[in-house]
Amino acid sequence: MPGTNLTREEAATRAALVTVDTHDVVLDVTRGPDTFATTSTIVFTCAQPGAETFLDFIGASVESVTVNGTALDPATHFADSRVRLTGLAAENEVVVAATGRYTNTGEGLHRFVDPVDDEVYLYSQFEVPDSRRMYPVFEQPDLKAAFAFTVTAPAHWEVVSNSPTPEAEPAAEGSATWRFARTPRISSYITALVAGPYDVVRSSTPSRRGDVPLGIFCRRSLTPYLDADTLFDLTRKGFAFFEEEFDCAYPFEKYDQLFTPEFNAGAMENAGAVTFSEIYVFRSKVTEALVERRGLTVLHELAHMWFGNLVTMRWWDDLWLNESFAEWASTTCQAEATEWVDAWTTFGTHEKDWAYRQDQLSSTHPIVAEINDLQDVEVNFDGITYAKGASVLKQLVAYVGREPFRDGLRAYFAKHAWGNTTLDDLLTELETTSGRDLRTWSKLWLETAGVATLRPVIEVDDRGLISSAVVEQTGAPGYETLRPHRLGIGLYAVRDGVLHRTDLVEVDVDSGHTELPQLVGREQPDLLLVNDEDLAYAKIRLDERSLATALAHPRGFPSSLPRALFLGSAWDMTRDAEMGARRFADLVLATLPGESDSTLLRTLLGQLQIAVFLYTAPEHREATRAATRDRLWDVARSAEPGSDAQLQLVSAAAALTTAGDDTTLLRALLDGTETVDGLEVDFEMRWTLLTAIVAAGDAGADEVEAERRREDTATARERVARALAGRPTAEAKEEAWVQAVEGDGLPKAMVAAAGAGFTRTGTDPALLRPYVERYHAMLDTVHARKGSHALVETVVQVFYPRPLVDRALVDATQAWLDAHRDAPAALRRLVAENRDPMVRALAAQERDARD
């Protein structure tokens, strides 16, 4: 039985048989809190009259199935998420009436009740295979159709879909019906429905198709915090940039951006109706890194209107290209058309760091992964799909040239508009415009896994001149592919404590041993930086002299990109047990004063927390934590008042607070009896401070509940879950486990919040010792208990007792993996990805103990 799976072969067979013309969906969302009525009418041709095929549907029930006027019995034609269609003619009309279920996991049609005003908000989320949770459908990207939605909903709601919202028609008392016009031919996974009493701000943007209506939507309780003008301005810049870059008009009639509650991702590129997580509506002061990330996300989804929506992948094995292209295009737009001119520095600091981590897990895979079925998509939708793919696309642009790359894109959009393609179609256009053979490049970069390490080997004669210079390229065991890299090598000299670049040498590294004759005979620089300008996708190391120079001048680089590259190399060394965690912590603490690059700060502070709690040898951990916490407070007090750095440093210091710590300062900041100049103690900062006080054991449930009552919102309830689970008691951990893991009905966002608190144990990880056995036993029933892939993934990831980070935990996880070789691939991957960092942490602890 197929369950909810679909194989690539089944999809190819169905696509060869069926060509869809129109797909009309009728929905009634006024029936109650659990289910809704949904009817699909699909007009399509069949290449083999008399054959049979199937529709996909996951819901409560199917009431009727009609094929060309003939009724089929749902009892015999609906099973296992499939509606079997028999008696097909050359021309067909199928009508399926069904009952769908709302979700609270961000899959299908999500239903949310706002605790502020008890209003109901709905939104759809369909990637990868979840349009079938809202209506019966041919659920695969290459069976495009012209979709029309008719929706009956409460009359006071806003109702949004892919086409412009029509005038509502009165229906039953208190409700209305909206009949949307047909869309162009699109895939089902980018259709959309967003409905509820959303507030909306409207505008427009000029485009090649004329003025395009713009809308920005959010829940009423968030309207005071919505900075619509900023978002409209960014959207208009994106429209202008992409239309020019792609030489192609915006493909749809309008462009709405909707901020939705409990969203299970950052955003989704529904055609003309993009949905975003509400974290991007800033109710409190946020870091510049988050503001920039929101900008990237807005442009990423806009880029999808062309790459993904106008031209769509044939099957999910090219999902990587869809997402990687949007990452490359949005970063390029940020760097060239917005105020974020250093967007590629941010990309290198954040996105590539994600890619490097993902690529060193046992679950790593080629960028072009083998996607045999929908379950494979669940396994491979990750940092390789997004960040490594985008890094490699950046290299491809450099390899073929920006103008040939642009011209190839323009030809690609012109040739394949409204169709489905494969990677081969794009490479064909790029080969034509660039004159380069890209098949060998593709094989080396896209069809192999792993990240190489580039290491300079320098020999110097007795006069201090370079007598030999080599870049060695090595791969991890099992991933020895040596790839071509076009990269820069920067030469730096120390002058008055500042590292000045004196030269940049561009070289091609394409083997394990690349000679650098350009450097022979030159005076050895104070520092030599491989991959300066961050063109290559590779880990880097510094030679002995260069490392000593960088460590002696932690603030020596005058710009953030080379500083980020060096610090990234130091973090790699720490993760690879080549540098002790305390030494890395000292380096970061020396780097922080004066650091203004928000994303670099965010990255360093996250790495610092991992180094302290996971990589520091147990015998040194408590002293390191306390010293790091105190040093962060010192740097925070000296930071520019009201600055991004101050905000991040205070939050990081609070996060290092644990049981038994003195909370006098935290209390004083919370109640206002003491201030830090420029620090705004707003909604989010209040929760940051209170959560730290709770984690120290100095506040309990009553105080948490009182804070919730100050401003009872969905976000506040998530903060409550995190704070209560973070109490340093066995009872608190048990309560969080029972509610989130063993219980039913908690939304994904609440489960994630509880998990974040559950694993906050400070220097007393023994609180989680009883959960080693319980966690691994839970894995056997988690699918049956939670059902939703999103919920399963969240529980398995966030409730892993990683603060224990010892051999017993690693052995228990390995024992489960050994005993469950037939477990679902997605589950085994999640468990293995919990184990891998623990193995790395144990090696790092051993190194730290020796330093």
N, C-alpha and C positions, 0 to 999 in steps of 0.2 A: 504494500500500500504506500502511496507517495506521501501521505501526511500533508504537510504544507510545503513540501519541496517541489522544485521544478528543475529538470535537467536541461543542459544546453541542447542536447539532441532532441528532446521533446519540443523545445522552443523552435528549433530549426525546422522540424517536421511540421509544426503548426503554422509557422510563417510561410512555408512553401505551399500550404494548403489554403490559407485564409488571407484575404486582403480586406481590411476593414474600411468602410466608407464613413459611416456616422455612428456615434454612440451617444444616446440621450439618457441622462440620469435624472430620476425624479426622487427627491428626498423629502421626508417629513420629520422634522426634529422637534415636534411639539408633543410627542407621545409619552414622555416621562424621562426619568434620570438614567435609565439603563439601556434602552434600545431605541432605534429609529427605523422608520420604514424606508426601504430603498428599492427602486425598480430600474433596471437597465433595459433599454431597447437598442439593439445593435443591428445595423444593416451591413452586410458583408457578402463577398463573393467566395465561392468555394471552387478550387481548381479541379476537384474530382467529385462531381455530384454523386451522391450516394454514400460518401465517406462520412465519418464521424470525427468530432473533435471535442474540446471541452473549454468551458470558462472557469475562471478562478474566483472563489469567494470564501472568505472566512467570516462567519457571523453566527447569529443565533439559530436561524432557520431559513429555508427556502420554501415559500408558499406555493409558487407556481412556475412552470417552465413551458413556454410556447415556442415552437419552431414552425415558422411559416403557417401559422394558424392552427397547428396541431398541438394539443396539450400533451405534455409528457409528465409522468408521475414523479414528483420530487423524491419520493421514497426510494425509487430505483435509479434515479438520475442525478441525485446529489449525495455525495459522500466524500470524505477525506479532502475537503476544501475544493472539490471540483464539481462543476455542473456539466454532466455529459450531454452533448448535443448529437442527436441522431437524425437520420432522414434529411440530410442537407441537400439543397439544390444548388444550381449554379448561382442564383441570387437568393439571399436569405434575409429574413428578419426574425430575430430572436428576442423574446421578452421574458425576463426573469424578475419576479417579484420576491423580495426577501426581507428579512429583519436583521439589521446590523446591531452590533454592540458598541457602545462608547468604550473608550479606554482611558486610563490615567497614567499611561506609560509613554505617551508621545508617539504611539504607532496607530495608524488608521485615523479615526475621528476621535480626537481627545476632548474630554469634557472637564471643565474646571469651574468651581464655584468660588467666587471672590469672597473671602471672609470679611472684607470691609463693608460690602453692600448686599451680599448674598446673590449677586447677579451671576448668571451662567454665561460662560464663554466657551466657544467651540473653535477648533482649528484642526486641519488635516495635516498629516505628515506621512508621506508615501514612500520615500526612498529607503530600502530598495524595493521590496515587493509588497507594499501595504495599501495600494489603492483598492486591492481586493477585500480589505477590511471595511471599506465604505460602500462599495457597489460591485456587483458581478462584472467581470472584465477579462479580456485577454491580457494577462499580466506579464508582458514582456516589452522591452523598449522598441523593438522593430515592428510591432503591430500598432502603428500610429492611426489616429482617427481624428475626425472633427467632433469635438465634444460639446454637448449642450447640457447645462444643468438647470433644473427647475427645483426650487427649494421653498418649502413652506416652513416658516419660523415665526416666533413672536414678532408682532408688528413693530415694536419699538427697537428692534435690532438693526444693526448694520449687517448686510450679507454681501460677501465678497467672493468672487471666483476669478477665473482667468480672463473672462471677457468683462467689459465695463458693466457695472451694476445697473440694471434697468429699474424703472419705476415699479414699486411694489403694487400688487393687486390685492384688495381685501379678500380674506378667506374666512375661516371660522372666527368666532368671537375672540378678539385679542391676537389674532395671527394674520399673516399675509403671505403672499406667494411671489417669488421673484423668478422670472423666466429669462435666463441668460442666453444671449446669442451664441452661435457656434464659434468655437475656436478655430484657428488654422489646424493643420494636421500635426498633432503632438502626441507624445507618449503619455501613457496613463500616470506614470510616476510623477509627472510635473503638473498634473491637474490639481485643483485646490478648492477647498471650501473653508472660509473663516467667517464665523457668525457670532453675534452677541452685541451687547450694548457698547461696542467700542466707540471711543471718541476718535475723530478724524480731523486732520488738517490737510487742506488741499492746495495744490499749486499746479504748475506745468513746467515743461522744459522744451526748448526748441530742439528739433531733430530733423533728419533728412525726410521723414515722413510727415512733417508739420509738427505743430505743438502736441506733445504727448501729455495727457493728464497724469498728475502725480498725486498719490495719497499716502499719508503716514498715519497709522492706526495704533492705538494702545488702549488698555483698560482705563476706565474713567478714573480709577483711584491712582493711576500713574500719570495722568495728564499734566499735573503741575510740574513734573520733572522732565517732560518731553521737549528736547531741543530741536524742534522740527526744522527751523531755518538752517541750522548747521547741516542737518541731514539732506535737506533739499539742495543746498549748495554743493555738497559732495556728489550727490547723484547727478546733477547737471554737468559737473566736471567729468564724471565717468561716461555719461552719454556722449559728450563731445569727443573724448579721447578714443573710445572704442569705435564709434562710427567712422572716425578718421583712420584709425589703425587698421580696421577690418574692411574699410571701403564698402560698408554695408549698412543700410538703414536699420534702426531698431525694429525688430520683427513684429511687435505686438501693439495692440491699440492703446494700452494704458500701462502704468507701472505703479503698483501699490506695494508699500512696505509695511508689514504688520508685526508688531511686537506682541508675542503670545506667551502665556504663563506655562510653567512646567515643561518648557521645550526641551527635548532630549538631545539637542545638538546646538551648534552656534547659529545656524540658519539653514534655509532650504530654498532652492531656486525655482519654485513653482512659477510657471510662465505668467509673467505680468502680475504676480501676487506673491511676493517673497515673504516668507515668515522668518522671524528672528527671535532669539531668546531675549527675555526681558532683562537679562543682565546688562543689556546695552541701553536701557533707559536708566540714567544715572540718578538715583534718588539721594545719593550721598557723594561726597568728593571721592573721585577715583583716580587711579594712577594714569599718567600720560600713556603708559604702555597699553592700558585697556582702551583708552580713547583711540589710540593708533590702531589697535586690533579691531575695534569696531569699524573704523574707516576701511581697513583691509577687507573685512567681512562684507561690508556694503558693496565694495567694488568687486569682490569675488563673485557674489551672487549676480550682480549686473553683468559680468563677463559671461556667465552661464546663459544669458538670454540668447547669445550667439552660439557659443561653444557648449553644446549640451542640449539646448532647447530648439534652436533653429536647425542645427545639425547634431544628430544624436547617435551615440554608440549603438551598434547592432546588438551587442550582448555585453554582459557585465564584465567580461575580461578587459574591456577598454574603459572601465570606470576610473582606473588610475589616470588615464589621459584626460578624461573629463575634469577631474579634480586638480590634477597637476597643472593643466593649462590655466584653469581659473586662478590658481595660486600665482603662477608666473605673471599672468596678465594683470591681476590686481596689484601685485607688487610693482610691476613696471608702471602702471598708471599712478600709483601713489608717488613713486620716485620722480615721475616726469610731469605730473599734472596737478599735484596737490602740495600742501606745505610740508609733507613728510619726505623731504628730499633724501633723507638717509634711510629710506625704507629697506634698501638691500642690506644695510647693517643690521637692522631689526630682523630681517629674514635669516641672516647668517647666525645671529645670536639665538633666536628662538626656534624657527622652523627647522634649520639644519641640525640643531641640537636634538630636537625630537627625532629627526630622521636617523641620526647616528645612534641614538639609544635603541630605536626600534630595529635597526639593521644589525645590532650586536646581540639580539635575543636569539634563542634557539628556534624561534618561530619565524625568523626572517625568511624572505622569499624574493624572487625576482620582481621587478616593477611590473612587468607583464606576467601576472600570475595565471596559473591554470585555473579557470573558473568553470568547473564542470556542472555546477548546480547552484541553487540559491544558498545552500549551506556554505559553499566555498566563499561566497561574497561576505558572509558574516565573519569568516576567518581572516579575510585579507583586506578589509576596509580599515586602514591604519596609517601610521606615519610613513610607511613606504608609499602608499597610495597618494598621499598628499605631499609630504615634505621632500622625500627623496626624489619622487617624480618631478617635482618643480625644480629641485636643484639640478637635475639632469637636463631638464628643458632649458634652464639658464645656460648650461654648457653647450647645448645644441645651438642655441641662438648665437653664442660666440663662435661656434665651429662653422656654421654656414654663413654668418653675417646677419646683422639686424635687418638690413633692407631685403635681402633674399628671403629671410624668414617671414617678414611682413608680406612680401609679394606672394609667397606660397600660401599664407593664410587667406589672403584675399581671393586667390584662385579656388581654394578649398571651399570657402563659403559660397562663392558664386556657383560652383559646380554642384554642390550637395545640399543646397538649401531645402529644408523640410524633409530631408531624407535621413538615412542611417548609414553609418560608415564604420570602418575599422582603422586601426593605426596605419595599415598599409596605404590607405587612401591619402592620409596626411603626408606620409613620407614620400609618396609619389609626387605630390605637388612641390614639396621642399626640394627634392632632387632636381626637378625641372627648373626651379628658379635659382638654385645654388650651383648646379652642375656637380654636386658631390654625390658619391655613393654612400648612402646612409644605412645600407643593410648590415655591413660589418659593424658600424657604430652601434646600431640597434641591438645586434646580438650581444656585444660586449657589455653594453650599459643597461639594457632593458631585460635581457633574458638570463642574467646571472645575479646572484645575491651577494651581500656582504659589502663592507667598506674597507678600503685599503688604508694603510698608514704610510705617510711620506716622511722620511727622516733624512736630514742632511748629514753627510759624513765629510768633515773638513780636516785636511792635514796642512800644517803650517811649517815652513822652514825656520832656520835659526834667525832669520831677519824679520820674522812676523808676516811673511808673505804666504799666500795660499799656494801650496804646491799641488794639491789635489782637491777636487770638489765633486761630490757625487750626491744625487738624490736616490735613496733606496726606497723602493716600493714593495711592501709586503702585505699579504692578506692574512686574515685569521685562518686557523686550521679548518680545513673543509671548504674555505672560500678563497682559493688562491688565484682567482682570475686577476690578471694584471691588465688594467685599462689605460687608455690614452687620456692624459690630462694636459690641458693648456693652462698654464698658471704663471703667476708672478713670484719672483723672489726679491724681497726687499732687503736692502743693506742699510743699517742704522748705525749712527754714531751718537755717543753721549756728549752733550754740550750743556753745561750748567744744570745737570740733572734731568735734562729732557732728551728723549730719543728722537733724533732728526733722521729722516730717511734721506740718504745720500744718492741712492740709485734704485731703480727697479728693473730687473732683468726678466724678460718673458722667455719661457722655455716650454718645450714639449717633453713631457715625461710619459713614456709609453712602454717601459720595461721595468724589470726589477732593479736595474742599475743604469742610471742615466748620468753620463759625464756632463760637467758644467765647465767647459773650457773658457767660457766668458769670465770666470772668476779667478782662474789660475794666474798667478803673478800679481794679484792685487793684494793690498794690505787687508788682513783679516778684520772685518768690521766688529764693532762691539756686539752687534746683534744681527743675525741673519734670520729672516722670517720667510719660511716656505709657505706658499699659497697666499702671499700678500694680495690684497684686493678681493680675496675669497672667491676666486673664479672656479676652483675645483671642488668636487665632492670627495673629501678625504680627511682622515684624521692627520694631524701634523704633530711633529716633535721638533724640539729645538736642540741644536748641538750644545755641548757642555758650556762653552763660553757664553753663548746666547742666553741660555737658561739662567746662568748666574747673573748676567746683566739685567734680565727682565725681573728676576726676583729682588735684585738690589734697587730697582727703580719701578715699583709697582704702579706708580702714577706717571711713569715716564713718557708713555705714548700720548702725544697731544690730541689725537683723534680717537674716536671710540672703536672704529673697525679693527685696527691692528691690536688695540688693547683687548678687544673681545676675542680675537683669534688666539692671542697668547693665553688669556684666561681659559678659553675653551680647551687649549692644549693641556694646561695644568689640571683642569677637571678630568680630562681623558686619562691623564697619568694617575690621578687619584683613583678613578674608577678601575683602572687596570692594575692597581696595586704597585705602581711605580713611584708614587709620592704618598707620604703619610697624610691621613686626614687632618691631623692637627696642623701640619705644615700648610696644607691648603687653606684651612680656616684662618691661619695667620695672614696668608697672602690676601685673602678676600677682605679681611678686616683692615688691612693696610690700604687696600684699593678703594674702599667705600667712601672715605672722606673726600668730598668734592665731586663724586660721580654724579653726573646729571642725565646720562642716557637711561631713560626709564626702563626699557626692556632689558638692558644689560643689568641694571639693578635688580629687577625682578628675577632674572635668571640666576644671578649670583646669590641672592638671598635664599632662593629655593635650593640651590646646590649646597649652600652653607648648612641648611637644616638637615639635609641628607647626610652630609659629612659628619655632623655632630651626633645625630641619633643612630645612624646605621654604620658608618665607616670608622668611627673612633673606637679604639680598643676599649672593652668594657671597663678596665681598671682606670682609664683616663676620662671616661665619658662624662661623669657628673661634674668634674672640675672644668672640663672643656665647655660644657653647656653653660655653667654659671658664668664663666669668664666671657664667653661669647655674648650671652644675654646682657651683661653689664657693659661690655664694649659697644654693643648696638645702641644701648640707651645713651652712652656718651656721644656717639656719632650723631644720633638723632637730635640731641640737644644742641649740637654745634651746626646742624644743617640750617640752610636758609629758611627762615620762618615761612610757613605756608607752602613750602616747596613739595614737589613730588617726592623727593628723596626723604624728606621728613616723614611724610605719610607712610612710605614703605618701611622705613627704619623702625618707626614706632610699632607698626603692625608686626614686623619680624621679631622685635624684642618681646612683644606680648606673646607671640607664638612659642617662644622658648621658655615661657613661664610654666612651672610644674609644681606638683604637690610639695608643700612646705616652704615655698618661696614667700618672701615678704611682699605683700600686695599693697603696701601703703601708698606708693606712687600711683598705681593703677586705680585704687579707690579714690584718691584725691582728684585725679583727672576725670573720673566718672562722675563724681558729685560736684565738680567745679571748684573745690577748695584750693586746687592748684592748677596752674595752666602751663603749657609749653607754648611759647610765643609762636603764633601762627597756626597751631594745631586746632582744627575744627572738630569738636567732639559731637559729630552728627549721628544719624541713625546707625550707620555701619560702624563707625568708630566706637560708639557705645557698646555695640555687641562684641566688637573685638576686645575691648577692655573687660567687659563682664565675663566673656567666655574664658579669658585668662584667669580671672579671679576665681571662677568656678573650678577650673582645672587645677588651681593651687589648693583647692579644698577650703576656700575662704568664703564661699557663698553656695547656696543650695537652690532647691526647686522653687521656693517661695520668692526669692529675689528674681529668678529667671522669669517666673510667671508675672511678677510686677512689671518687669521690663516689657514683656509682650503686651500687657494692657496699655502701656504708653502709646503704642502704635500697632494695632493688631492687623497685620497684613500677612499675605502668603509668605513673603520673605522672612518676616519676623518668626513665623511658625517653623520655618526651616532652621533659623538661628536657634530657636528653642531646642529643637531636636539635637542639633550639634552640641550645644552647651550642656544639656542634661546628660548626653552620652559621654561627654568629656570629664564628668566628675570622677575623681580618683578613688572610686570605691568599687568593690566587687558587685554590689547591688546595682549600681548604675550601669555597669557593663552588661549585666544579666538583663536588665530592663530593656536596654537598646537592642540586644540580640533577640529577645523574645518578640518585641514589637516589629522589628524590621526584617528579621530572617525567618522566624517561625510564624509570624503573623501574616495576615492577608489584608489587602486593601490600601496599604500605604502607597502614595504616588512615588514614582521613581525619584523625584527631587528630595522627598523626605527620607527615603532609604539612603540616598547618597549623603545627606546631611548627618543622619544618625551614624553612618559608617565613619565619617570624618571625625566625629567625637569619640566613637568607640576605640579607634586606634590612637587617640591622644592619651598616652600613658606617661609621658615625660621619661624620667629615669626609673620608673617602676613597671617595666613591661611584664613582670610576673602576674599582674592582674589578668593578662590574657592567656596565661598558661592553660587554664581549663578549656580554652576554646580551640586548641590545636586539634584535639580529637573530635570535638563537636563540629568544627569547620569541615574537616575532611569527611565526616559522616554525612553532613548536610549536602555535600556535592552529589550524593547518590539520588537525592529526591528534589533537588532545586528546580529542575525543569518541570516536574509534575506540580510542584508547589507554586511556582511563580508563573509558569506558562510563557510569558512575554520574554523574548530574547533580550530586550533592553533591561528588564528587571533582573534576569538571570545574570547578565554581564555585570550590572551594578553590584549585586550582592556578592558575587564571587570576587570581584576586585576589591571593594572597599571594606569587607569584613575579614580579609585575610590578616591573621595576627602578626603582621610583619615587624612590629616593634620588638618582638622577641629576638629576631635575627640571630638564631643560633643553629647549631648543627642538628638539634632535635627537630626543629621546625623543618629544615631542609629535608631531613630523612623522612619525616612523615609525609611531606608533599611528594617526594620521589616514590615512596611506597604506594601512595594512591595512584600515581601515574602508572607504575608498574602493574598494578592490579586492575587497572581500568583501561586497557588498551583499546577496547571496543566502545568506549564512551564517545559521545558526539565530538567531532573534531573541534568545534568552536569551544566547547567546555574544556577539553584537554589543552587547547591553546591558552585559554585564560589561566588555567592552573599552572602551566609551564612558565607563563610570563610572570606569575607571582614568585615561582621558585628561582628563576634566573637571577634577579637582582639580589636575592639572599645569598646565593653562591658567590656572587661578586663581592657582596658586603663582607662575607667571612674572610675572603682573601685580603680585602682592604684593611680589615681589623688586624690581621696578622702583620701586615706591613706597618700599620700605625704603631703597633706594639714594639716594633724594632727601631723606630725613629727616635 
